[in-house]
Amino acid sequence: MTDKALLQSLVNRIRLFRRTNGLRQSDLAEKIHLTTRHLQKIEACSVDVKTSTSCQIAKALGIPVCYLYKPETEHPSGLKVPCAIEILDMIQVGILLADLDGRILYMNMPHLKTLGLTKDHLGQGIHVWDHLNDSSEIQSLKKLLQSLVSSPTKSAPYVTEQKTSSGEIIPVKTDWTYYADASRDIRYFVSVVHYYPN
């Protein structure tokens, strides 16, 4: 890949994530203390992008800087497509992956933002019940997870309320399933969380 192609790939990803976050060029420029004109030049590939600038852009967009530099996946049709994690971070429902003890291993950006969390919180060992509103429901979910691991059953959606870090209560519907390895041993729970406006 040539330097020009690398720059174009970087610029395409900046534009993609900026738009995904609903930001205009002027909004992003303001967040990273650049002029709108300079950001326009960046997105037009008419200036090089300093590493420090790409780090600021990634931080403002709430993504790891490596997302800006990953080459797109080449689809057999020749179409360039983002990787799966990026796609999960773009959709506007919550996606989470939890281990069999209920510890959250992955949460997509929309769900993190809705709950008022950052990716740093995931490293602190948060659990699927940590943002439920009702203490009896928390205990029920803990027991349910234990029973689902010991005696797997068919998954069924459930409706509950989640509490954000600021204390706001959000009604949600959660669809979930098991993720099993090649030998059919259950390894994870995968959930899709749909938000309902108050």
QUISULQUI-V533838 format. One record per pair of residues at least 24 apart in sequence whose C-alpha atoms are under 8 Angstrom apart, sorted by sequence separation. I is the first residue (numbers start at 0). J is the second residue. D is the distance in Angstrom with one decimal. If there is no record, write none. Layout:
i:I j:J d:D
i:I j:J d:D
This chain:
i:31 j:55 d:5.9
i:102 j:126 d:4.2
i:103 j:127 d:6.2
i:170 j:194 d:6.3
i:171 j:195 d:5.8
i:31 j:56 d:6.5
i:101 j:126 d:5.3
i:102 j:127 d:6.4
i:169 j:194 d:7.0
i:170 j:195 d:5.4
i:101 j:127 d:5.5
i:169 j:195 d:7.0
i:170 j:196 d:7.2
i:101 j:128 d:7.7
i:133 j:160 d:7.9
i:169 j:196 d:7.2
i:170 j:197 d:7.1
i:14 j:42 d:6.9
i:31 j:59 d:6.8
i:131 j:159 d:7.6
i:132 j:160 d:5.8
i:169 j:197 d:6.7
i:13 j:42 d:7.6
i:27 j:56 d:7.6
i:30 j:59 d:6.3
i:97 j:126 d:7.8
i:131 j:160 d:6.1
i:132 j:161 d:5.5
i:97 j:127 d:7.2
i:131 j:161 d:4.5
i:132 j:162 d:5.5
i:10 j:41 d:6.9
i:11 j:42 d:7.5
i:130 j:161 d:5.2
i:131 j:162 d:5.8
i:10 j:42 d:5.4
i:27 j:59 d:7.2
i:130 j:162 d:5.0
i:10 j:43 d:7.7
i:130 j:163 d:6.7
i:10 j:44 d:6.8
i:132 j:168 d:7.2
i:7 j:44 d:6.4
i:148 j:185 d:7.6
i:6 j:44 d:6.8
i:20 j:60 d:6.9
i:101 j:141 d:7.7
i:6 j:47 d:7.3
i:6 j:48 d:7.8
i:13 j:56 d:7.6
i:17 j:60 d:6.7
i:101 j:144 d:7.1
i:16 j:60 d:6.8
i:100 j:144 d:7.4
i:99 j:144 d:7.3
i:100 j:145 d:7.7
i:99 j:145 d:7.9
i:61 j:108 d:7.9
i:114 j:162 d:7.1
i:115 j:163 d:5.9
i:116 j:164 d:7.0
i:99 j:148 d:6.7
i:114 j:163 d:4.2
i:115 j:164 d:5.3
i:113 j:163 d:7.0
i:114 j:164 d:5.9
i:115 j:165 d:7.1
i:12 j:66 d:7.8
i:13 j:67 d:6.5
i:12 j:67 d:5.6
i:12 j:68 d:8.0
i:9 j:67 d:5.6
i:9 j:68 d:5.9
i:8 j:68 d:7.6
i:8 j:70 d:7.0
i:8 j:71 d:7.9
i:19 j:89 d:6.4
i:110 j:192 d:8.0
i:99 j:186 d:6.5
i:98 j:186 d:6.6
i:99 j:187 d:5.7
i:98 j:187 d:4.7
i:99 j:188 d:6.9
i:97 j:187 d:5.6
i:98 j:188 d:6.3
i:96 j:187 d:6.6
i:97 j:188 d:5.2
i:96 j:188 d:5.8
i:97 j:189 d:6.5
i:96 j:189 d:4.7
i:95 j:189 d:5.9
i:96 j:190 d:6.5
i:94 j:189 d:7.5
i:95 j:190 d:5.3
i:94 j:190 d:5.7
i:95 j:191 d:6.7
i:93 j:190 d:7.8
i:94 j:191 d:4.7
i:93 j:191 d:5.5
i:94 j:192 d:6.2
i:92 j:191 d:6.7
i:93 j:192 d:4.5
i:92 j:192 d:5.8
i:93 j:193 d:6.5
i:92 j:193 d:5.4
i:92 j:194 d:7.1
